[in-house]
Amino acid sequence: MAKKVIRTGRKQRGVEKDEVVFPLAETMQQMPENYLGFIKEIKERILKTRLETVVAANSAMILMYWEIGNAIL
């Protein structure tokens, strides 16, 4: 059975399989000028959201323990 290869114009490496394509990222020279700033903003947003999540979870746990203690007394 002959393998049908569809060329998408994307760079890729490794063995070609019909069901899987592993595209290569562009080089830094080919990226838009604001790419590094964009990545930095994403990382900052992830860190900020992680911190907010931890604080919210801790607050919920403290409230739960206080309610349990209040119910016992």
KASULTA-V421263 format. One record per backbone hydrogen bond with DSSP energy under -0.5 kcal/mol. NH is the residue of the N-H (numbers start at 0). CO is the residue of the C=O. Records with the same first field share a line. If there is no record, write none. Layout:
BEGIN
NH: CO + CO
END
This chain:
BEGIN
3: 1
4: 2
5: 3
6: 4
7: 5
12: 21
16: 19
19: 16
22: 20
23: 10
29: 26
30: 26 + 27
34: 31
37: 33
38: 34
39: 35
40: 36
41: 37
42: 38
43: 39
44: 40
45: 41
46: 42
47: 43
48: 44
49: 45
50: 46
51: 47
52: 48
53: 49
54: 50
55: 51
56: 52
57: 53
58: 54
59: 55
60: 56
61: 57
62: 58
63: 59
64: 60
65: 61
66: 62
67: 63
68: 64
69: 65
70: 66
71: 67
72: 68
END
